[in-house]
Amino acid sequence: MSKGLRSSLIALMTGSFVIASLNLTGQISSGELGGAELNTIQTSVPFLTIAPDSRSGAMGDVGVATAPDVNSQHWNVGKYAFIKSKGGFAISYTPWLRNLIPDINLAYLTGFYRVDEQQVISTSLRYFSLGNIVFTDITGTVTGQYNPNEFAVDAGYSRLFTDNFSGGIAFRFIRSDLTSGQNTADGQETNPGISFAADLGFYYQSDIDVGSSDGQWAAGASLTNMGTPVSYTADADKTPIPTNLRLGGRFTYNIDDYNKISFHTDLNKLLVPTPPVMDTDSATGDLVVIRGKEAPGSVVFGMFQSFYDAPGVERPNGNYSVFAEEFHEIAYSLGAEYWYRNQFAIRTGYFHEHSSKGNRKYFTVGVGLKLNVFSLDFSYLVPTNGQNSPLANTLRFTLGFDFADLDL
């Protein structure tokens, strides 16, 4: 396996997609981006963090408190209990990082079924293809070709607790095969990474009066991808999967019988330990932590430690602010959605991630069409750092079916 291939795989396995892409294309060459010291949180299987559907993808990747729909499995499994329909499914397709590599794709299939007035079961399948990779040995001789791929399959259950409050849980199996068993440069045999994870989601909504009209407000919280870390070789350290905390809200205003508009906001934080700053001990020659904290062996402890383990941002007085760097690790999304007659939708949004934590900043737009049991959604991503961004020209398509007229 060539050095370039190893670098690509490591970047795709453990880093931010955007930072990895910039490194691979030579757009950044040092430890700084936008004047801030790079300290991205490293995770395996980052494909789990990509917004899979066009509706949320058109609103800056909001989703924890949006009006419940068939794609709630990814954002907040607890929302399903508020869907009035008896069942439905959707399929989404996203050509990913096409400015960088022409054959990376994400496909997403999800569905739900209402068991009774209070309970809903759901499932989804996410498949991520990293395109075709040619393997070579240290002399450059081609040893084979392979299409690296990752997938996750899950099942969820949601339930109404009151007329306004619901919760849900989902269990997930994750498999990441990036090397097809090829040996590393030092002769180690590689294997697919396997993980088991769970999601927990809660959702609250309430109707309100707004002047002479009415509306609705909602709040949601979800913990996703709480699971076992991943390793691709027998003796390698395991890398955490992207455990994520998402909090958000929504306000919907019914303008009249035909028009309504909603505003959304989401906050995201990876519950994964932040890499510490290391240096060599002059006496022993060993690497030691000089700022921050080493990652604990426990996944649960790592989730709690992620709130206070950052090395810190240097202040003019020479001190380091842990709080400032922890704040930088919170990404936020803003989104708006307009519906006409519940048939035609226009959407827009914005996603922001600090430059030292991934530097993903982009606007999104999209439209939706719903006719009886059939719906079609489309979204388009516009990065703020120009058309040279690997995320430029990202499109998403979602085709959905709503079986509202089925008998239980």
Secondary structure as UniProt FT lines:
FT   HELIX           3..14
FT   HELIX           17..24
FT   TURN            25..26
FT   STRAND          32..33
FT   TURN            34..35
FT   STRAND          36..37
FT   HELIX           46..49
FT   HELIX           54..57
FT   TURN            58..61
FT   TURN            70..71
FT   HELIX           72..75
FT   HELIX           77..82
FT   STRAND          87..95
FT   TURN            98..100
FT   TURN            102..103
FT   STRAND          105..114
FT   STRAND          119..129
FT   STRAND          133..136
FT   TURN            138..139
FT   STRAND          142..146
FT   STRAND          149..160
FT   STRAND          165..177
FT   TURN            180..181
FT   TURN            185..186
FT   STRAND          189..190
FT   STRAND          193..210
FT   TURN            211..212
FT   STRAND          213..227
FT   TURN            234..235
FT   STRAND          244..254
FT   STRAND          259..270
FT   STRAND          277..280
FT   TURN            282..284
FT   STRAND          287..291
FT   HELIX           299..305
FT   TURN            306..308
FT   STRAND          313..314
FT   TURN            316..317
FT   STRAND          320..321
FT   HELIX           322..328
FT   STRAND          330..340
FT   TURN            341..343
FT   STRAND          344..352
FT   HELIX           355..357
FT   STRAND          361..371
FT   TURN            372..373
FT   STRAND          374..383
FT   TURN            384..385
FT   TURN            387..388
FT   TURN            390..393
FT   STRAND          395..402
FT   TURN            404..405
//
